[in-house]
Amino acid sequence: MVVALPSEEQLFKHHLVLCFLSRKIRGSFKICSKSIIFDPEELGEPIIKIPLRDCKKIEFVEEEKNPFNENSVLFLNKLVRSQEEKTLTFQLEVWSKTEDVVQTLLQLHRASCLEKLGDQTAMVSRSLHSRAARQDCDVNCAVEMVMPLVCNPGHVCVTDKNLYFQPLNGYPENVIQIELHNVRRIYKRRHGLRPLGLEVFCSENDFCSDIYLKFDNTADRDEIYYYIATFLENHMTEHTAESYMLQWQRGHLSSYQYLLHLNNLADRSCNDLSQYPVFPWVIADYTSPRLDMTNAATFRDLSKPVGALNKERLDRLLARYRGMPEPSFMYGSHYSSPGYVLFYLVRVAPEHMLCLQNGRYDHADRMFNSIGETWKNCLEGATDFKELIPEFFGTDPSFLENRMSLDLGRRQNGSLVGDVVLPPWATDSSDFLQKHKDALESQYVSEHLHEWIDLVFGFKQRGSEAVAAHNVFHPLTYEGGIDCDRIVDTDQRIAMLTQILEFGQTPTQLFTSPHPQRITPRFQNITRSSSINSPDAELSPGNIDSSFEDLTEESRKLAWANMESLKPVSRHKIHKEAVTGIAVSRDGSAVFSTSQDSTLKMFSKELKEFQRSMSFDGFSLTCTLLSPSYFYSIPYGRRQDTLMGHDDAVSKMCWFENTLYTASWDSTVKVKFSRTRAVMSGLVRLHDDFYEKLNLGVNTVGLNPAGTLLVSGSKDGTVTIWDTSNYRTLQQIHCHSGTIHHMAFSPDSRHVLSVGADSCMKVIDVQTGMVISSVKAEEEQRCFCWDGNWVLCGGQSGDLLLWDLLTNTVTKRIPAHSGAVTAMWMSELCTTLITGGEDRQIIFWKLQS
């Protein structure tokens, strides 16, 4: 049985004994820092707990003085309680430990008689650690193993092969050994709002770790962390919160998995009840016979904390908040604390609840009796603002059922507390969990979960945004709210730490800008007209277009899934210097390329030779595109017009319908509207105020597929997103440390990908401006094509690299050019690729079926 003790008390040792009461009873004799506990093996017998301060006399009784005349008596110890003058006698099964146990009890008894809590703790600590065995290892120090409601003292020792933890009390084993080659994940943790924890996982997906250690100081923790990290062979590459966000946004992670990952990154652990994983209430209807997930009223408003869901209660709380002296707070209790966690888990972890409640269960009417009642109390209770725990979305319903037949009391209405009462729409506890998980993954919650993440893990967790969102809790729940290490008085420091551990802790803040919304599929209306089955309806233009779109999209997905099979078809060296731009005619018969050699060349795919070449008076050409305007006549092979648009080199161009967008190193982006053959110049100097002052040029621009958004990237690493209807700045983010080479929108226009001279590849959420993925490549990337999940990059080495953005890994490296890849074009169905490089070549590629 797990020993559950108050946070300031430690289990020192435990022994198997016989206790002589009215009869001999076998059980476990637990020596704690402040008490002695006898835990009988027989479930019908009560647990006996004796505070050491109440012990009048502790002594060893020789066998010949044994009043029970037992031949096998090895140890007799009298404990006399001052009030009752009652003698308890214990017999150890292992006689050789007798003297050690007596000395330990006497030391702890002396410590318990000290007046100040800090003096008691210091003496106990000296007693414990003086008995620690020393291992011959590279790194070792005193630590505590964190378990629910228990911090078990001991020593950690690390070699080049193993991690050892020796609990001073021998629980749960004399020595816990973890082989380093089995370690898959290792995390620095925050414990008690201080950076003292270290959690080790030997599995990829389990949320519960193999060991969670708490150190006395951050330096010891970091030394052990980095030492272990140098010997890990099979560890997983850990994703960032932004990387997980991208996977969740695009449907590659469920909401349940995503919330587990966020909790893990925010220092929440199932081994630490003060920082247990937190999940949201998602359903607001616990009375209907049927759960209607197409009705928005079924769901909780995820944009508000629990305390703000009831307006009348919120008004009362705000009135108190406004009249409160600093530091002020809106909610006097937290949404996650050990008490709330055990409120939900009492049926599967009764020993923890008994510990927290001083040996008794809570009043029957305050127990977790009904899901509907609990939700109602969270809406109406003056101090109840709790959220949920992961178990509500899992597969094990045991926490909802009284399988151990625990005597949890009788309610005022006379009913016994048994299984949790479920809402009418759930047939049993397993059905409840399944429907609850379905609700978490539903369309409504998928569209609004980011709002709750903003409150708990994001930018509305602190500061003015938290105040505006009515999301302000007691200062002691926030990291940095108080520095316990600066409290000189030991008693005050211990009391403060106890309050932090018991009151609840706000998760580590993961996001400081608004969390993007999930990309949800566009569901078609299930209710259809009967005419849809008529021949005319099937052949309508709308249905044909829709079918064609679906087919095209499936073809693209198939192509990207098969991108590793990309093979070169032919190579052609048609320029004297590096290729800078590639464009292809609408029918695909002609390929145009520009180069630093000042030439524009037209290559025939059918004839496999270049047909025309035009020189531009010694000017190095940087880019090319096809448009309806007649600057260069393809049929006649001559220049039709010249437009003076910038004061410096044009770095990039893009075209949509009748509009030309150009970027230049003169720090401007310009927009020109085409009228048949003439080109009318409608000029917008979007970068003037900022870039001319710093003399930094715009190096690249890109349009989304609909032509409604424009993105530009500059030489100083700044990304700017514009609304093309009014040229208003939507987002401006400095995300690269050098020149941005290339940028492009994802096909759904939700994200922008950029690559730069800093060798970084960044994914930016258009809606929020958040950098949701950042990858540092081994080499500089110059150009790319992507579908939102996969990226085909042209590298400085001349290779093509296929990146999986969801795992931030290169899945295929394809040899291509002998110099940097500088230009890239991909067909609409993503089956054909043309690349250009510093080696003056253009290469034609094809996917192999």
Secondary structure, 3 states (H helix, E strand, C coil): CCCCCCCCCCEEEEEEEEEECCCEEEEEEEEECCEEEEEECCCCCCCEEEEHHHEEEEEEECHHHCCCCCCCCCCEEEEEECCCCCEEEEEECCHHHHHHHHHHHHHHHHHHCCCCHHHHHHHHHHHHHCCCCCCCCCEEEEEEEEECCEEEEEEEEECCCEEEEEECCCCCCCCEEEEHHHCCEEEEEEECCEEEEEEEECCCCCCCCCEEEEECCHHHHHHHHHHHHCCCCCCCCCCCHHHHHHHHHCCCCCHHHHHHHHHHHCCCCCCCHHHCCCECCCECCCCCCCCCCCCHHHECCCCCCHHHCCHHHHHHHHHHHHCCCCCCCCECCCCCCHHHHHHHHCCCCHHHHHHHCCCCCCCHHHCCCEHHHHHHHHHHCCCCCCCECHHHHCCCHHHHCCCCCCCCCECCCCCECCCCECCCCCCCHHHHHHHHHHHHCCHHHHHHHHHHHHHHCCCCCCHHHHHHCCCCECHHHCCCCCCHHHCCCHHHHHHHHHHHHHHCCCCCCCCCCCCCCCCCCCCCCCCCCHHHHCHHHHCCHHHHHHHHHHHHHHHHHHHHHCHHHEEEEEEEECCCCCEEEEEECCCCCEEEEEECCCEEEEEECCCCEEEEEEECCCCCCCCCCCCCCCCEECCCCEECCCCCCCCCCEEEEEEECCEEEEEECCCCEEEEEEECCEEECCCCCCCHHHHHHHCCCEEEEEECCCCCEEEEEECCCEEEEEECCCCEEEEEEECCCCCEEEEEECCCCCEEEEEECCCEEEEEECCCCCEEEEEECCCCEEEEEECCCEEEEEECCCCEEEEECCCCEEEEEECCCCCCEEEEEECCCCCEEEEEECCCEEEEEEECC
